[in-house]
């Protein structure tokens, strides 16, 4: 055995920079020091287990590999001990005093250039041990090499130097003792440590035991060790799946569907995700994030990886575990990461395929799913992506023909004779749609119209435009010619008669009097019962879209609408026959006000409307 001599050595320059950065910067994630030390301990156990396959006597009598964590408020220490491979004196110098890795300089520069360093990246560069100095002002590393039985203790206050000397340790492995800083005493609480272990290291494959040295009770095993998502599906009970769903999602309902699969290929990963039965209360909150937890080799990385699933699937909770991602990758580096991008694509396609399966094979479940999450799924059509062809067949709409929610495929099957477009009416007020004069000609001719009652409909429809070869056509915008579509087409010959000159006179008066408020006055092709109607211009913003923009305080100028009149309606006929007896301005304003009322708009001058109405009736 080597002589008992204490040796003082200086840190490599890069280590000094790193230690200064870690010790003197304020981080919001100081708790990750424990994750890093546990990961290192697990690595040491894994290395020993691997080497023992070829070196039969390496494990000796201590075959059960484990990690022990001990804490004492009185002594102000935390100990992390493993019975893994251990380190020799040279290992301690190489691993803790020197960093022969080119990535370290890059890491240091990255940290310095950030306003608030993301310390979670530290382990990726093989320097996770130094996160110890975020919470401690002195660290002792006692290690016994499994092969040579050499024992040394490494000590440093994290400044310029460290010391190494021979020591005694009964069993192989490494014990790290952290002397906790005053401003980090929160980590001397055993409950706090238990929470951190469960959060980050719950599925480390070696048992993790926690012992409060100030308490006489026995040590407690903290981690589960065997992740549910890594188990064979045949071995997992429904109640296990449900319990895991409730734990990771904080939802209290039953999962509507469980998706557990292993993706293998260019990128390999395991995924366990769920469809909730009920709608989370914060589903439509602008700042709501997805609930997918990212693991790398069973080590928790983050639950704030926005790129692992599209925002329009944010209601899906679950876990993704991949060995192809660098351990301890930072959140910043997850953005635009090619591996994450491929996982996102695969996961999204899998989820959409499962939704499609529900739609075809389990319609009651799909109906529940659609009622809760359909509006969110539609957001995927507003976003430019490769999934439109999969999302469109999943859409369901109420319609003017029956009381069922139908798909676009089903709509095509009930289209009227000679129909060339998919007609839709967008308005968040379903009752307004059903009672609107816009529907009159479509109802009379039994031409189906889709009701788009979700706010998002107005946005995605501008982005998609068509389904298969059929374009979407708003019945509240521009000219709608259904003269050759549907039933009763012969009756249209009556409408081709020359318009009475008095009706033309009325149109000219309305154009003149309302020129500041409307863009045009025309004979309507869609009114069969009501006298008047407002529609948006073909190239303008749809009426409902304009309302939505204003509701969300968007600076949207009032666009001029087209006023359509029904020349066969008694009111229009009566007005046209009495143009010499009534005030043209008041009559025109009255007609415009009535059109606005039919459109669900609030009148800017209701008193003026009542006065005009009274005067017309009296005369």
Protein Blocks (a to p, Z undefined) as FASTA:
>chain_A
ZZdddddddddfklmmmmmmmmmpccfklmlmmmmmmmmmmmmmmmmmmmmmmmmklnmm
mlbgcddddddfklopacdddfbebpafklmmmmmmpccbfklmmmmmmmmmpmbdcfkl
mmmnopmmmmmmmmbcbdcdddddfklopacddddehiabccddddddfbgcjddddddd
fklmmmmpfklmmmmmmmmmmmgcbdcddddfkbcbdcddfbgoiafklpcfklpcfklm
mmmmmmmnopabdcfbdcddddedjbgcdddddddfbdcfklmgmklccfbdcdeehiaf
bfcbfklpcfklmmpgcddddfkbcehiafklmgopaklmmmmmmmmmmmmmmmmmmmmm
mmmlmmmmmmmmmmmmmmmmmpgcfklmmmmmmpccddfkbmcdcdfklmmmmpcehiab
dcddddfblklmmmpmklmmmmmnopacdddfbfklmmmmmmnopacjbccddfkgcjdd
fklgcehklmmmmmmpccdfklmmmmmmmmmmmmmmmmbdcddfkbckbmbdcdddfklc
cfklmmmmmmnopacddddddddddfkbmklmmmmmmmmmpcfklmmmmmmmmmmmmnop
acfblmlmmmmmmmmmmZZ
